[in-house]
Amino acid sequence: MSTSDLKLDLINRITQLKEARIVEEIQKLLDFELDQNEYTLTDSQKERIAEGREEYKKKAYLAEDEANQDIEEWLKEK
């Protein structure tokens, strides 16, 4: 499917949406993607990034395989 076809398909699907919330989410995504300005983080976002960096430095994280294994075990318990 070409880019033009994808755009037309999206336009048609968006016009059929009944929930304003979904249209607003699409608008936020487009605004974010098309915005050429620098994204400004909140203080709490900056703090969380700093925490994540510290965890990374201390190797306090799970590798993808370990995380997937933990998820599989958790799902089996349910």
Rosetta silent file (secondary structure, phi, psi, omega in degrees, C-alpha in Angstrom):
SEQUENCE: MSTSDLKLDLINRITQLKEARIVEEIQKLLDFELDQNEYTLTDSQKERIAEGREEYKKKAYLAEDEANQDIEEWLKEK
SCORE:     score description
SCORE:     0.000 S_00000001
   1 L     0.000  131.768 -178.434    0.000    0.000    0.000 S_00000001
   2 L   -76.901  166.473  178.762    1.433    3.372   -0.984 S_00000001
   3 H   -60.716  -40.411  178.927    1.734    6.332    1.361 S_00000001
   4 H   -62.017  -42.825  178.827   -1.137    8.055   -0.434 S_00000001
   5 H   -64.763  -40.211  178.493   -3.343    5.003    0.027 S_00000001
   6 H   -62.798  -42.484  179.601   -2.420    4.792    3.710 S_00000001
   7 H   -62.315  -45.623  179.208   -3.282    8.450    4.225 S_00000001
   8 H   -63.110  -40.683  178.313   -6.655    8.055    2.555 S_00000001
   9 H   -62.062  -44.149  178.512   -7.375    4.940    4.597 S_00000001
  10 H   -63.378  -43.745  178.517   -6.510    6.774    7.812 S_00000001
  11 H   -58.138  -46.509  179.665   -8.661    9.758    6.872 S_00000001
  12 H   -62.330  -42.704 -178.457  -11.609    7.484    6.180 S_00000001
  13 H   -69.195  -38.377  179.109  -11.158    5.582    9.423 S_00000001
  14 H   -65.156  -40.300 -179.849  -10.762    8.757   11.486 S_00000001
  15 H   -65.690  -21.235  179.470  -13.954   10.233   10.069 S_00000001
  16 L   -88.074   -9.039 -178.580  -15.812    7.112   11.212 S_00000001
  17 L   -67.093  140.387 -179.961  -14.632    7.370   14.811 S_00000001
  18 L  -102.909  -27.189 -176.424  -17.329    8.085   17.360 S_00000001
  19 L   -89.624  122.972  179.306  -15.169    8.598   20.466 S_00000001
  20 H   -63.724  -32.531 -178.787  -13.631   12.044   20.859 S_00000001
  21 H   -58.313  -41.516 -179.124  -10.956   10.576   23.145 S_00000001
  22 H   -68.610  -41.638  178.287   -9.460    8.533   20.315 S_00000001
  23 H   -62.638  -40.751  178.545   -9.459   11.506   17.943 S_00000001
  24 H   -63.729  -39.982  178.174   -7.740   13.586   20.634 S_00000001
  25 H   -64.622  -39.948  176.939   -5.070   10.887   21.094 S_00000001
  26 H   -63.153  -42.423  179.121   -4.440   10.821   17.333 S_00000001
  27 H   -62.451  -42.901  178.068   -4.140   14.604   17.366 S_00000001
  28 H   -60.755  -43.432  179.543   -1.625   14.478   20.247 S_00000001
  29 H   -62.342  -46.307  179.048    0.453   11.912   18.390 S_00000001
  30 H   -64.512  -42.268  178.013    0.457   13.965   15.202 S_00000001
  31 H   -59.210  -43.145 -179.776    1.248   17.163   17.101 S_00000001
  32 H   -65.143  -45.340 -177.096    4.180   15.427   18.769 S_00000001
  33 H   -68.632  -34.574 -175.437    5.500   13.908   15.528 S_00000001
  34 H   -91.475  -11.115 -178.759    5.160   17.094   13.492 S_00000001
  35 L   -72.980  126.737 -179.690    6.449   19.483   16.152 S_00000001
  36 L   -92.092   -5.790 -178.190    9.933   20.719   15.320 S_00000001
  37 L   -79.821  162.469  177.800   10.431   22.270   18.759 S_00000001
  38 L   -72.571  137.023  178.821   12.367   20.693   21.565 S_00000001
  39 L   -78.446  131.164 -178.686   10.281   18.563   23.911 S_00000001
  40 L  -101.179  124.902  179.569   10.299   19.904   27.477 S_00000001
  41 L   -87.443  149.427  173.662   10.306   17.381   30.297 S_00000001
  42 L   -78.294  166.853  178.538    8.584   17.911   33.625 S_00000001
  43 H   -61.079  -41.037 -179.972   10.607   17.763   36.824 S_00000001
  44 H   -65.963  -35.367  176.532    9.161   14.354   37.682 S_00000001
  45 H   -65.830  -41.675  178.275   10.108   13.039   34.224 S_00000001
  46 H   -63.007  -40.841  178.740   13.657   14.344   34.671 S_00000001
  47 H   -63.384  -43.326 -178.756   13.869   12.685   38.094 S_00000001
  48 H   -65.618  -38.531  176.819   12.671    9.357   36.712 S_00000001
  49 H   -63.147  -42.904  178.664   15.215    9.523   33.888 S_00000001
  50 H   -62.774  -41.852  176.749   17.969   10.217   36.409 S_00000001
  51 H   -61.212  -43.929  179.454   16.784    7.238   38.501 S_00000001
  52 H   -62.497  -39.520  178.286   16.787    5.029   35.422 S_00000001
  53 H   -65.353  -40.845  177.911   20.308    6.080   34.522 S_00000001
  54 H   -64.211  -43.047  177.517   21.514    5.304   38.045 S_00000001
  55 H   -60.163  -39.956  179.468   19.847    1.887   37.923 S_00000001
  56 H   -64.501  -44.854  179.026   21.552    1.245   34.604 S_00000001
  57 H   -60.224  -36.682 -178.859   24.953    2.244   35.972 S_00000001
  58 L   -86.571    3.692 -177.502   24.464   -0.125   38.911 S_00000001
  59 L    57.418   34.725  179.607   23.252   -2.859   36.538 S_00000001
  60 L   -93.192   60.676 -179.691   19.984   -2.922   38.495 S_00000001
  61 L  -148.043  166.623  177.350   17.875   -4.032   35.576 S_00000001
  62 L  -101.052  140.722  170.974   16.691   -7.215   33.903 S_00000001
  63 L   -70.752  159.286 -177.473   17.906   -8.393   30.548 S_00000001
  64 H   -55.806  -44.112  179.823   15.131   -8.926   28.028 S_00000001
  65 H   -61.118  -41.718  178.977   15.323  -12.712   28.361 S_00000001
  66 H   -65.577  -42.656  179.501   15.079  -12.492   32.151 S_00000001
  67 H   -63.132  -44.166  179.117   12.146  -10.098   31.973 S_00000001
  68 H   -62.698  -39.684  178.604   10.318  -12.339   29.499 S_00000001
  69 H   -64.373  -43.985  177.503   10.934  -15.360   31.722 S_00000001
  70 H   -60.676  -41.245  179.302    9.574  -13.497   34.760 S_00000001
  71 H   -64.483  -44.527  179.319    6.491  -12.489   32.780 S_00000001
  72 H   -60.272  -43.781  178.793    5.902  -16.058   31.610 S_00000001
  73 H   -64.366  -41.067  179.216    6.161  -17.348   35.187 S_00000001
  74 H   -64.181  -41.400  179.811    3.830  -14.639   36.427 S_00000001
  75 H   -65.522  -33.993  178.899    1.270  -15.455   33.717 S_00000001
  76 H   -67.861  -29.484  179.134    1.364  -19.159   34.629 S_00000001
  77 H   -71.245  -23.375 -175.866    0.464  -18.257   38.215 S_00000001
  78 L   -78.538    0.000    0.000   -2.729  -16.529   37.086 S_00000001
